[in-house]
Amino acid sequence: MAGFRLWLGRGPILVLLVVLAGCVRHAPDSAPPAAADLDGRWSAYLATLEGTSLQEGCVPVRRDPPPGTTVRGAVLMLHGFNACPQQYEELAGLLAAEGFVALAPLLPGHGRMNPAVDRDDTRDLSTPGTWEADYGLFVRRMNAVMAAAQGERVIVGLSVGSATAIYALLEDRELYDRGLLFVPYLGMPGGAAATAVAGVVGRIPVLRETSVGSLGWRGICVPKRKAGRAGYCDYRFKHVVAINRLGAAARSGAAEAPLELPLQIVPVNNDAAVSERRLREFISLGAAGDTSRVCVYPEPVPHSMLSRADHPGEELFWLDAAFAATVDFVVDGRSFPLATDEPPLELGPQCRI
């Protein structure tokens, strides 16, 4: 991690382009699946991925409660940018054991099999011109799946997955009982200057097609891939511009009409992958109605904080506490426990670890 931080010191633009790792576009069809039950709608979603060769850790995850267990509800879990449903494999099993059908789909454009250990097939990742159609279709499809679920409905996201979760909540404000947002990506770090640079990048064809992996992320990612991490180690500037627009849309939609369901927001202190200013604005939207609860993990908890596969060989000292708090929130709506003996951080009180 120390070497990683030194590399991040090169500037906010490079941070934006690579740290989002903590985090398949297919031919669109405008109609949601016709099946009336969750099984049928989930199967219809899986059918859209047929014919695409996916990495092992990028196959959508579903875990059902054990036989004889009372089904209490369903939880939809959305992974981070250039990562895969692998991020939720362990957590899905814990939630299924508590009576929740746990679903972790594949974000649009993600997961194609890599042609080589140091190369990626990112042909389907969303671009500035396609992100709205790609993610719009995705959230309508996932909301249709969840609408068929029995019992309580909960949505969970990490990073760009959190932005996608907000997008899904804006699409259907009455569908979910509560939402859990880890390290929400609602804008790039670096302030107005970084946003302006991204705008320029998005308009210049040569820059849009420039590889991000060549800036250093590939050197960090490839060893993790060899150790079992699924996802992409290389992508292009245009893909970053696209997810930045997704985050901006989620932020502006919630600002225009704040979400009213219970939300648990879980940032990481000094997270170099997200705009803390934009996150602070989002948190403040729920303050008046007391619908949002905030619990901040201290450093050195990383941006991608929910998967052992994202940190092979490292001691994840916070993970058991994060899993326990997540299960309590999904199952019973309990807020993340706070470290009452620790001072608050910039974005809110510290989570108990």
NUNUDO-832704 format. One record per atom (N, C-alpha, C): residue in one letter; x, y, z. Coordinates in steps of 0.05 Angstrom, whole numbers, padded with zeros to 5 digits, always signed. Layout:
AXYZ
...
***
This chain:
M+00016-00024+00000
M+00000+00000+00000
M+00017+00025+00000
A+00041+00024+00013
A+00057+00048+00014
A+00066+00057-00014
G+00074+00037-00031
G+00082+00043-00058
G+00059+00054-00074
F+00036+00043-00069
F+00012+00053-00083
F+00007+00082-00077
R+00009+00090-00051
R+00005+00118-00044
R+00025+00136-00057
L+00051+00127-00058
L+00071+00144-00071
L+00064+00149-00100
W+00055+00128-00114
W+00047+00131-00142
W+00024+00150-00145
L+00004+00149-00126
L-00019+00166-00128
L-00012+00195-00124
G+00012+00200-00112
G+00019+00228-00108
G+00025+00243-00133
R+00025+00231-00156
R+00031+00245-00181
R+00009+00265-00188
G-00015+00263-00177
G-00034+00283-00183
G-00062+00272-00184
P-00082+00290-00181
P-00110+00281-00179
P-00120+00269-00205
I-00110+00277-00228
I-00120+00266-00253
I-00112+00237-00255
L-00086+00231-00249
L-00078+00203-00250
L-00092+00187-00229
V-00098+00198-00206
V-00113+00184-00186
V-00140+00176-00197
L-00154+00194-00209
L-00180+00188-00221
L-00178+00165-00240
L-00157+00165-00256
L-00156+00146-00278
L-00150+00118-00269
V-00138+00115-00245
V-00130+00087-00238
V-00143+00077-00212
V-00150+00093-00193
V-00158+00082-00168
V-00186+00071-00169
L-00201+00078-00190
L-00229+00068-00192
L-00230+00038-00195
A-00206+00025-00195
A-00206-00004-00197
A-00221-00018-00175
G-00226-00005-00154
G-00241-00018-00132
G-00269-00023-00141
C-00257-00017-00160
C-00281-00022-00169
C-00277-00042-00189
V-00416-00112-00401
V-00412-00122-00428
V-00436-00112-00444
R-00424-00089-00449
R-00447-00078-00464
R-00456-00097-00485
H-00482-00103-00485
H-00494-00121-00504
H-00515-00106-00520
A-00524-00119-00541
A-00544-00106-00558
A-00569-00099-00540
P-00577-00074-00540
P-00599-00066-00522
P-00625-00077-00532
D-00642-00084-00512
D-00670-00089-00519
D-00686-00073-00499
S-00706-00059-00508
S-00719-00039-00492
S-00739-00050-00472
A-00748-00074-00476
A-00769-00085-00458
A-00757-00101-00436
P-00767-00098-00411
P-00758-00116-00389
P-00768-00144-00393
P-00757-00163-00380
P-00766-00191-00384
P-00795-00194-00376
A-00808-00211-00391
A-00837-00215-00387
A-00844-00233-00364
A-00825-00250-00356
A-00831-00269-00334
A-00839-00254-00309
A-00858-00265-00294
A-00868-00251-00270
A-00853-00258-00245
D-00836-00278-00245
D-00823-00286-00220
D-00794-00279-00221
L-00781-00279-00198
L-00753-00271-00196
L-00736-00290-00212
D-00741-00316-00209
D-00724-00336-00224
D-00725-00331-00254
G-00749-00326-00264
G-00752-00322-00293
G-00738-00296-00302
R-00740-00275-00286
R-00728-00250-00294
R-00698-00251-00291
W-00688-00264-00271
W-00659-00267-00268
W-00648-00284-00291
S-00662-00305-00298
S-00654-00322-00321
S-00654-00307-00347
A-00674-00289-00350
A-00675-00273-00374
A-00651-00254-00375
Y-00643-00243-00352
Y-00619-00226-00351
Y-00594-00242-00359
L-00591-00266-00347
L-00568-00283-00354
L-00567-00289-00383
A-00590-00292-00396
A-00591-00299-00424
A-00579-00276-00441
T-00579-00251-00431
T-00567-00229-00446
T-00537-00231-00447
L-00525-00247-00429
L-00496-00250-00429
L-00487-00275-00444
E-00505-00291-00454
E-00498-00315-00469
E-00483-00306-00495
G-00462-00322-00501
G-00446-00316-00524
G-00423-00298-00518
T-00421-00287-00494
T-00398-00271-00486
T-00380-00288-00468
S-00355-00289-00475
S-00336-00305-00459
S-00327-00288-00435
L-00336-00296-00411
L-00331-00280-00387
L-00309-00292-00370
Q-00294-00274-00357
Q-00275-00284-00337
Q-00290-00299-00315
E-00276-00317-00302
E-00289-00334-00282
E-00302-00317-00260
G-00288-00297-00250
G-00298-00280-00228
G-00318-00260-00237
C-00324-00259-00263
C-00343-00239-00273
C-00370-00250-00280
V-00374-00276-00276
V-00400-00288-00280
V-00418-00278-00257
P-00443-00269-00264
P-00461-00259-00243
P-00464-00280-00220
V-00467-00270-00196
V-00468-00286-00172
V-00497-00287-00162
R-00507-00310-00155
R-00532-00313-00141
R-00529-00334-00119
R-00537-00326-00095
R-00536-00345-00073
R-00564-00345-00060
D-00576-00369-00057
D-00603-00371-00046
D-00601-00381-00017
P-00620-00374-00001
P-00621-00385+00027
P-00621-00415+00027
P-00608-00428+00046
P-00607-00457+00048
P-00635-00468+00050
P-00639-00493+00041
P-00665-00506+00043
P-00676-00505+00072
G-00701-00499+00074
G-00713-00497+00101
G-00711-00470+00114
T-00695-00452+00102
T-00692-00425+00113
T-00715-00408+00103
T-00727-00392+00121
T-00748-00373+00113
T-00735-00351+00096
V-00746-00347+00072
V-00737-00325+00055
V-00747-00299+00065
R-00729-00281+00072
R-00737-00255+00084
R-00737-00233+00063
G-00723-00237+00041
G-00722-00216+00021
G-00701-00221+00001
A-00693-00200-00014
A-00672-00202-00034
A-00654-00177-00033
V-00629-00181-00039
V-00610-00159-00039
V-00595-00159-00066
L-00594-00135-00078
L-00580-00131-00103
L-00554-00117-00097
M-00531-00128-00106
M-00505-00118-00099
M-00490-00111-00125
L-00481-00086-00127
L-00469-00076-00152
L-00439-00069-00147
H-00422-00082-00163
H-00393-00080-00159
H-00382-00054-00170
G-00356-00050-00166
G-00342-00026-00175
G-00332-00027-00203
F-00323-00004-00213
F-00313-00001-00240
F-00289-00018-00245
N-00288-00031-00267
N-00268-00050-00277
N-00263-00073-00258
A-00281-00077-00239
A-00281-00101-00222
A-00303-00119-00232
C-00312-00138-00215
C-00332-00158-00224
C-00349-00167-00200
P-00370-00183-00205
P-00386-00194-00183
P-00369-00209-00162
Q-00346-00217-00169
Q-00327-00230-00150
Q-00325-00215-00124
Q-00328-00188-00125
Q-00326-00172-00101
Q-00346-00180-00080
Y-00368-00193-00088
Y-00390-00199-00069
Y-00393-00229-00063
E-00375-00245-00073
E-00379-00274-00070
E-00381-00282-00040
E-00363-00272-00023
E-00363-00280+00005
E-00387-00268+00019
L-00393-00242+00014
L-00415-00229+00027
L-00442-00241+00018
A-00444-00250-00007
A-00469-00262-00016
A-00476-00287+00000
G-00456-00303+00006
G-00461-00327+00022
G-00470-00320+00050
L-00459-00299+00062
L-00467-00291+00089
L-00496-00282+00089
L-00504-00267+00069
L-00531-00256+00068
L-00551-00278+00061
A-00544-00297+00044
A-00562-00319+00038
A-00567-00336+00063
A-00547-00339+00080
A-00551-00354+00104
A-00571-00341+00123
E-00575-00315+00120
E-00594-00300+00136
E-00622-00298+00123
G-00626-00312+00101
G-00652-00313+00089
G-00656-00294+00066
F-00635-00282+00055
F-00638-00264+00033
F-00627-00276+00007
V-00643-00274-00014
V-00633-00282-00041
V-00613-00260-00049
A-00587-00268-00052
A-00566-00248-00057
A-00558-00249-00087
L-00561-00226-00100
L-00556-00224-00129
L-00534-00203-00134
A-00514-00211-00149
A-00493-00193-00157
A-00489-00195-00187
P-00502-00177-00203
P-00500-00177-00232
P-00474-00165-00241
L-00470-00165-00267
L-00446-00154-00279
L-00452-00127-00291
L-00437-00106-00282
L-00443-00079-00293
L-00439-00079-00323
P-00452-00060-00337
P-00450-00059-00366
P-00421-00057-00376
G-00415-00073-00396
G-00389-00072-00409
G-00367-00086-00396
H-00371-00097-00372
H-00350-00109-00356
H-00347-00139-00362
G-00323-00150-00355
G-00321-00178-00352
G-00311-00195-00374
R-00307-00184-00398
R-00298-00202-00420
R-00272-00215-00414
M-00269-00239-00425
M-00244-00254-00421
M-00220-00238-00432
N-00198-00239-00418
N-00175-00224-00427
N-00159-00240-00447
P-00150-00227-00469
P-00134-00242-00489
P-00107-00250-00478
A-00097-00236-00458
A-00071-00243-00446
A-00071-00231-00418
V-00052-00240-00401
V-00052-00231-00373
V-00047-00201-00371
D-00034-00189-00391
D-00029-00160-00389
D-00045-00145-00410
R-00066-00157-00421
R-00083-00144-00440
R-00113-00148-00433
D-00130-00130-00442
D-00158-00131-00436
D-00175-00127-00461
D-00199-00139-00461
D-00218-00135-00482
D-00240-00117-00471
T-00238-00091-00475
T-00256-00072-00464
T-00275-00061-00485
R-00280-00075-00506
R-00296-00065-00528
R-00324-00057-00520
D-00335-00069-00499
D-00362-00065-00491
D-00365-00044-00468
L-00343-00034-00457
L-00346-00014-00436
L-00360+00011-00446
S-00376+00022-00429
S-00391+00046-00437
S-00373+00070-00443
T-00382+00086-00462
T-00367+00110-00471
T-00385+00134-00466
P-00374+00158-00470
P-00391+00182-00465
P-00417+00182-00481
G-00417+00169-00504
G-00441+00168-00521
G-00460+00146-00515
T-00452+00126-00499
T-00469+00102-00494
T-00476+00098-00465
W-00463+00111-00446
W-00467+00104-00418
W-00497+00107-00410
E-00510+00127-00420
E-00538+00131-00410
E-00556+00109-00419
A-00553+00100-00444
A-00569+00077-00454
A-00561+00051-00440
D-00535+00047-00436
D-00525+00023-00424
D-00535+00020-00395
Y-00530+00041-00379
Y-00537+00039-00351
Y-00567+00043-00346
G-00580+00058-00364
G-00609+00059-00362
G-00623+00033-00366
L-00614+00018-00387
L-00625-00009-00391
L-00618-00027-00368
F-00593-00026-00358
F-00585-00043-00337
F-00602-00039-00312
V-00606-00014-00303
V-00621-00010-00278
V-00650-00017-00282
R-00661-00013-00306
R-00689-00022-00310
R-00691-00052-00309
R-00672-00066-00320
R-00672-00095-00319
R-00669-00105-00290
M-00651-00093-00275
M-00647-00102-00247
M-00670-00095-00230
N-00682-00072-00234
N-00706-00064-00219
N-00729-00083-00225
A-00731-00092-00250
A-00752-00112-00257
A-00747-00138-00242
V-00722-00146-00240
V-00716-00171-00225
V-00724-00167-00196
M-00716-00145-00184
M-00722-00140-00155
M-00751-00136-00150
A-00766-00125-00169
A-00795-00122-00166
A-00809-00148-00162
A-00797-00170-00172
A-00809-00196-00170
A-00801-00211-00144
A-00783-00198-00128
A-00774-00211-00104
A-00795-00209-00082
Q-00796-00229-00065
Q-00814-00230-00042
Q-00799-00218-00017
G-00814-00206+00000
G-00802-00195+00025
G-00789-00168+00020
E-00769-00162+00037
E-00756-00136+00036
E-00736-00136+00013
R-00732-00112+00002
R-00714-00108-00021
R-00693-00088-00013
V-00667-00095-00015
V-00645-00078-00007
V-00626-00076-00031
I-00614-00053-00035
I-00594-00049-00056
I-00568-00040-00043
V-00546-00052-00053
V-00519-00046-00042
V-00501-00039-00066
G-00484-00020-00063
G-00465-00013-00084
G-00438-00005-00073
L-00418-00007-00090
L-00391+00001-00082
L-00380+00018-00105
S-00371+00043-00098
S-00359+00061-00117
S-00378+00068-00140
V-00370+00061-00165
V-00388+00065-00187
V-00413+00048-00184
G-00411+00025-00170
G-00435+00009-00164
G-00454+00025-00146
S-00443+00042-00128
S-00461+00059-00112
S-00474+00080-00129
A-00460+00092-00148
A-00472+00111-00167
A-00495+00097-00183
T-00490+00073-00191
T-00510+00057-00205
T-00534+00051-00187
A-00528+00045-00162
A-00550+00040-00143
A-00568+00065-00140
I-00555+00088-00138
I-00571+00113-00136
I-00588+00117-00161
Y-00576+00111-00184
Y-00590+00112-00210
Y-00615+00094-00209
A-00611+00070-00199
A-00634+00051-00197
A-00655+00061-00177
L-00647+00074-00155
L-00666+00085-00136
L-00681+00108-00148
L-00668+00124-00164
L-00681+00146-00177
L-00701+00136-00198
E-00695+00114-00210
E-00713+00102-00231
E-00739+00092-00219
D-00737+00081-00194
D-00761+00071-00181
D-00759+00077-00151
R-00770+00098-00142
R-00767+00108-00115
R-00782+00092-00094
E-00800+00075-00103
E-00816+00060-00084
E-00808+00030-00082
L-00788+00022-00097
L-00782-00006-00100
L-00767-00017-00076
Y-00747-00003-00066
Y-00728-00013-00046
Y-00735-00003-00018
D-00730-00021+00001
D-00735-00013+00029
D-00712+00002+00041
R-00688-00002+00032
R-00665+00012+00042
R-00641+00008+00023
G-00621+00025+00026
G-00597+00023+00009
G-00572+00027+00025
L-00551+00013+00016
L-00525+00014+00029
L-00504+00022+00008
L-00491+00045+00012
L-00473+00056-00008
L-00445+00058+00003
F-00427+00041-00007
F-00399+00042+00000
F-00384+00060-00019
V-00367+00077-00008
V-00349+00095-00023
V-00362+00105-00049
P-00385+00119-00047
P-00399+00127-00072
P-00383+00145-00090
Y-00382+00137-00116
Y-00368+00154-00136
Y-00389+00172-00148
L-00388+00198-00140
L-00407+00218-00149
L-00393+00241-00164
G-00368+00238-00168
G-00352+00258-00182
G-00323+00252-00178
M-00306+00263-00196
M-00278+00257-00195
M-00264+00274-00174
P-00242+00264-00163
P-00227+00280-00144
P-00212+00302-00160
G-00202+00322-00146
G-00186+00342-00159
G-00201+00368-00164
G-00226+00370-00158
G-00240+00395-00160
G-00246+00404-00188
A-00250+00430-00191
A-00259+00441-00217
A-00238+00437-00239
A-00212+00438-00232
A-00191+00435-00251
A-00192+00407-00264
A-00196+00386-00247
A-00197+00359-00257
A-00222+00355-00274
T-00244+00367-00266
T-00269+00365-00282
T-00265+00378-00309
A-00252+00401-00310
A-00247+00414-00335
A-00230+00398-00353
V-00208+00386-00342
V-00191+00369-00358
V-00206+00345-00370
A-00224+00333-00353
A-00240+00310-00363
A-00258+00319-00386
G-00269+00343-00384
G-00285+00353-00405
G-00270+00356-00431
V-00245+00366-00429
V-00229+00368-00453
V-00222+00340-00465
V-00215+00322-00447
V-00209+00295-00456
V-00232+00282-00471
G-00256+00287-00460
G-00280+00275-00473
G-00286+00286-00500
R-00274+00309-00507
R-00280+00321-00533
R-00259+00316-00554
I-00235+00306-00546
I-00213+00303-00565
I-00210+00273-00571
P-00215+00265-00596
P-00214+00236-00603
P-00189+00222-00595
V-00166+00234-00600
V-00140+00221-00595
V-00137+00216-00565
L-00144+00236-00549
L-00142+00232-00520
L-00163+00212-00509
R-00187+00212-00520
R-00207+00193-00511
R-00198+00164-00514
E-00182+00159-00535
E-00173+00132-00540
E-00147+00124-00526
T-00136+00142-00511
T-00110+00137-00498
T-00114+00117-00475
S-00095+00098-00473
S-00096+00078-00453
S-00090+00090-00425
V-00105+00081-00405
V-00101+00089-00378
V-00080+00070-00365
G-00081+00045-00372
G-00063+00026-00360
G-00034+00033-00363
S-00027+00046-00385
S+00001+00054-00389
S+00011+00074-00369
L-00007+00087-00354
L+00001+00107-00334
L+00010+00094-00308
G+00007+00068-00305
G+00017+00055-00281
G-00002+00035-00268
W-00028+00038-00273
W-00047+00020-00260
W-00042-00009-00268
R-00034-00014-00294
R-00030-00041-00302
R-00009-00055-00285
G+00012-00040-00278
G+00033-00052-00262
G+00024-00060-00234
I+00004-00047-00224
I-00008-00054-00198
I-00028-00077-00201
C-00043-00076-00223
C-00065-00094-00227
C-00057-00122-00236
V-00038-00124-00254
V-00031-00150-00265
V-00022-00170-00244
P-00005-00163-00225
P+00001-00182-00204
P-00023-00191-00188
K-00043-00174-00184
K-00067-00182-00171
K-00083-00201-00188
R-00083-00195-00214
R-00097-00213-00233
R-00085-00241-00231
K-00059-00243-00231
K-00045-00269-00229
K-00052-00283-00203
A-00059-00268-00183
A-00066-00279-00157
A-00096-00285-00155
G-00112-00279-00176
G-00140-00287-00176
G-00160-00264-00178
R-00151-00239-00179
R-00170-00217-00182
R-00182-00216-00210
A-00208-00214-00212
A-00221-00212-00238
A-00225-00182-00244
G-00228-00176-00270
G-00233-00149-00278
G-00213-00140-00299
Y-00212-00114-00303
Y-00194-00102-00323
Y-00170-00088-00311
C-00148-00091-00324
C-00124-00076-00316
C-00117-00053-00335
D-00133-00050-00356
D-00128-00029-00375
D-00155-00020-00387
Y-00157+00005-00392
Y-00181+00016-00404
Y-00173+00043-00415
R-00192+00058-00426
R-00185+00083-00440
R-00198+00107-00426
F-00187+00130-00433
F-00198+00155-00421
F-00228+00158-00426
K-00237+00149-00449
K-00266+00152-00454
K-00283+00137-00435
H-00273+00114-00425
H-00288+00098-00405
H-00289+00113-00379
V-00268+00128-00371
V-00269+00143-00347
V-00288+00167-00349
V-00288+00180-00373
V-00307+00202-00377
V-00336+00192-00375
A-00341+00168-00384
A-00368+00157-00383
A-00377+00152-00354
I-00361+00140-00338
I-00370+00136-00310
I-00371+00162-00294
N-00355+00182-00303
N-00357+00208-00290
N-00384+00220-00295
R-00394+00216-00320
R-00421+00227-00326
R-00443+00211-00312
L-00439+00185-00308
L-00458+00170-00292
L-00459+00180-00263
G-00436+00185-00251
G-00435+00195-00224
G-00448+00223-00222
A-00443+00240-00242
A-00456+00266-00242
A-00486+00264-00244
A-00495+00246-00261
A-00524+00243-00264
A-00537+00233-00238
A-00524+00214-00225
A-00535+00204-00199
A-00536+00227-00179
R-00515+00242-00178
R-00514+00265-00159
R-00535+00286-00165
S-00537+00294-00190
S-00556+00315-00196
S-00585+00305-00193
G-00590+00280-00200
G-00617+00269-00197
G-00626+00269-00168
A-00608+00261-00150
A-00614+00261-00121
A-00617+00289-00110
A-00602+00308-00121
A-00604+00335-00112
A-00630+00348-00120
E-00639+00341-00144
E-00664+00352-00154
E-00688+00342-00137
A-00688+00317-00130
A-00709+00305-00113
A-00697+00285-00095
P-00688+00293-00071
P-00674+00275-00052
P-00688+00249-00047
L-00672+00228-00044
L-00683+00202-00038
L-00693+00201-00010
E-00715+00187-00005
E-00728+00187+00021
E-00725+00161+00036
L-00714+00140+00024
L-00712+00115+00038
L-00688+00116+00056
P-00686+00098+00077
P-00663+00097+00094
P-00638+00089+00078
L-00617+00106+00081
L-00592+00100+00067
L-00569+00099+00088
Q-00552+00079+00085
Q-00527+00078+00101
Q-00505+00084+00081
I-00490+00106+00087
I-00468+00114+00070
I-00442+00109+00084
V-00423+00095+00070
V-00399+00086+00083
V-00375+00095+00066
P-00365+00119+00071
P-00341+00128+00057
P-00315+00118+00071
V-00293+00123+00059
V-00266+00118+00071
V-00252+00145+00073
N-00240+00150+00095
N-00226+00175+00100
N-00204+00180+00080
N-00203+00204+00069
N-00182+00211+00049
N-00181+00192+00025
D-00204+00185+00015
D-00206+00167-00008
D-00199+00182-00033
A-00176+00174-00045
A-00166+00188-00069
A-00182+00182-00094
A-00201+00164-00093
A-00216+00156-00117
A-00241+00171-00121
V-00250+00187-00102
V-00276+00200-00104
V-00273+00229-00096
S-00293+00245-00104
S-00295+00273-00096
S-00308+00274-00068
E-00293+00282-00048
E-00305+00284-00021
E-00325+00308-00020
R-00320+00328-00036
R-00338+00351-00037
R-00366+00342-00047
R-00366+00327-00069
R-00391+00317-00080
R-00405+00298-00061
L-00389+00281-00048
L-00400+00262-00029
L-00412+00277-00005
R-00399+00298+00004
R-00410+00313+00026
R-00436+00326+00019
E-00438+00336-00006
E-00463+00348-00015
E-00485+00327-00015
F-00479+00303-00024
F-00499+00282-00025
F-00508+00274+00003
I-00490+00272+00021
I-00496+00265+00049
I-00516+00286+00060
S-00511+00311+00054
S-00527+00333+00066
S-00556+00332+00055
L-00561+00319+00033
L-00588+00318+00022
L-00607+00304+00040
G-00597+00284+00055
G-00614+00268+00072
G-00615+00278+00101
A-00600+00299+00107
A-00598+00308+00135
A-00625+00318+00146
A-00639+00334+00130
A-00664+00345+00140
A-00685+00324+00147
G-00687+00304+00130
G-00706+00283+00135
G-00696+00259+00150
D-00670+00261+00159
D-00658+00240+00175
D-00660+00213+00161
T-00657+00213+00135
T-00658+00188+00120
T-00630+00176+00115
S-00609+00191+00119
S-00582+00180+00113
S-00566+00178+00139
R-00552+00156+00141
R-00534+00152+00164
R-00506+00148+00152
V-00486+00159+00166
V-00459+00159+00155
V-00440+00146+00176
C-00422+00130+00165
C-00402+00117+00182
C-00377+00115+00164
V-00355+00127+00174
V-00331+00130+00157
V-00309+00111+00167
Y-00298+00095+00148
Y-00275+00078+00155
Y-00249+00095+00154
P-00232+00091+00173
P-00206+00107+00173
P-00186+00094+00155
E-00166+00110+00148
E-00143+00099+00134
E-00129+00079+00153
P-00117+00058+00142
P-00112+00053+00114
P-00132+00034+00100
V-00157+00034+00109
V-00177+00019+00095
V-00179+00029+00066
P-00178+00012+00046
P-00176+00021+00018
P-00204+00027+00006
H-00203+00039-00017
H-00228+00045-00031
H-00243+00019-00037
S-00230-00001-00048
S-00242-00027-00053
S-00239-00044-00028
M-00261-00045-00012
M-00258-00054+00015
M-00273-00079+00022
L-00287-00092+00002
L-00305-00114+00009
L-00296-00141-00002
S-00273-00143-00014
S-00265-00168-00027
S-00236-00175-00021
R-00232-00199-00012
R-00205-00209-00008
R-00190-00211-00035
A-00205-00217-00056
A-00192-00220-00082
A-00180-00194-00092
D-00190-00171-00083
D-00179-00146-00091
D-00152-00140-00077
H-00146-00155-00056
H-00122-00149-00040
H-00108-00176-00033
P-00100-00191-00053
P-00088-00218-00047
P-00063-00215-00030
G-00062-00232-00010
G-00039-00233+00008
G-00038-00212+00029
E-00058-00194+00031
E-00058-00173+00051
E-00076-00181+00074
E-00070-00169+00097
E-00086-00174+00121
E-00108-00152+00121
L-00133-00161+00117
L-00155-00142+00116
L-00168-00140+00143
F-00157-00124+00161
F-00164-00123+00189
F-00192-00113+00193
W-00203-00098+00174
W-00230-00087+00177
W-00252-00104+00166
L-00246-00125+00151
L-00266-00138+00134
L-00287-00153+00150
D-00280-00167+00171
D-00300-00181+00187
D-00320-00162+00199
A-00311-00139+00209
A-00329-00119+00220
A-00347-00107+00198
A-00336-00103+00175
A-00352-00092+00153
A-00373-00112+00144
F-00366-00137+00143
F-00386-00158+00135
F-00408-00160+00156
A-00401-00160+00182
A-00421-00162+00203
A-00440-00138+00202
A-00429-00114+00198
A-00446-00090+00197
A-00464-00091+00173
T-00454-00100+00151
T-00470-00102+00126
T-00493-00122+00130
V-00487-00145+00141
V-00509-00164+00146
V-00530-00153+00164
D-00522-00139+00185
D-00542-00127+00203
D-00559-00106+00189
F-00546-00090+00172
F-00562-00070+00158
F-00581-00082+00138
V-00571-00101+00122
V-00589-00114+00102
V-00612-00129+00115
V-00606-00144+00136
V-00626-00161+00148
V-00646-00145+00165
D-00636-00127+00182
D-00652-00114+00202
D-00653-00083+00200
G-00638-00072+00181
G-00637-00043+00178
G-00621-00029+00199
R-00604-00043+00214
R-00589-00031+00235
R-00566-00014+00224
S-00562+00010+00235
S-00540+00027+00226
S-00513+00014+00232
F-00493+00021+00217
F-00466+00011+00222
F-00457+00021+00250
P-00446+00004+00266
P-00437+00013+00293
P-00414+00033+00292
L-00414+00052+00309
L-00394+00073+00309
L-00373+00068+00331
A-00349+00078+00325
A-00328+00076+00344
A-00330+00101+00362
T-00345+00098+00383
T-00352+00122+00400
T-00327+00132+00415
D-00306+00116+00417
D-00282+00125+00431
D-00262+00138+00412
E-00270+00142+00386
E-00252+00154+00367
E-00264+00180+00357
P-00247+00200+00351
P-00257+00226+00342
P-00270+00223+00314
P-00289+00240+00308
P-00301+00239+00281
P-00281+00247+00260
L-00285+00237+00236
L-00269+00244+00213
L-00283+00265+00197
E-00271+00274+00175
E-00282+00297+00160
E-00310+00293+00151
L-00316+00268+00142
L-00343+00263+00130
L-00363+00252+00151
G-00354+00247+00175
G-00373+00236+00195
G-00359+00220+00216
P-00374+00207+00233
P-00362+00191+00255
P-00349+00165+00244
Q-00330+00155+00258
Q-00315+00131+00250
Q-00332+00106+00254
C-00329+00088+00236
C-00341+00061+00239
C-00325+00045+00260
R-00339+00028+00274
R-00325+00010+00293
R-00313-00013+00277
I-00288-00019+00283
I-00274-00041+00270
I-00267-00062+00291
***
